[in-house]
């Protein structure tokens, strides 16, 4: 086998880059081991490729976190191509992963859909599952599997919350920069406009909750976080443009 990475392998590597916290990427990480086996590369080689993508991430550079410096031109091509088309990345990369496993994408994502015959309806449902899984894993891994407000790290209680709602911006539905890792309570509050995150990453609580100012639960769950800076992600920093939208269009002033 040639040592040169193919386009297909590099797309899968970018999928893995999105799915794994950068600070947990290592040749011993089970996710790295799993996908390295799928594409027939060593865990060390895949981990190095993750590092190569890291050097292209401006959010990592801004925080003084640098990836490896010997990436290929192909890495840059894939990075630039899919940073503008996240939905294509999600679907194409999962198609390739299934191909390398000698499986169909339906076999990987149709659990619980056995009663639905193959056809347009099932295809739409499978694609929706792929998209949701990709967005969730990309956002949660960026925040190292911790709520950006409270630091809660119970995966079952964490949500990849859209800043600009799914229904309002089709192009950025799967853009990890349109996501925040929130616990279920604060996700619901954010979705309903009771809290927002300002473009300088401060938490603001809606004045519409002032009726509960003497409620200890309100103080514990909301008021104590007023004007605090969220825990920023390693990569895929939330877009200030999207945060502006949430403040202007959804937040209850």
Secondary structure by P-SEA (a helix, b strand, c coil): ccccccaaaaaaaaaaaacccccccccccaaaaaaaaaacccaaaaaaaaaaaaaacaaaaaacccccccccaaaaaaaaaacccaaaaaaaaaaaaaaaaccccccccccccccccccaaaaaaaaaaaaaaaaaaaaaaaaccccccccccccccccccccccccccccccccccccccccaaaaaaaaaccccccccbbbbbbcccccccccaaaaacccccccccccccccccccaaaaaaaaaccccc
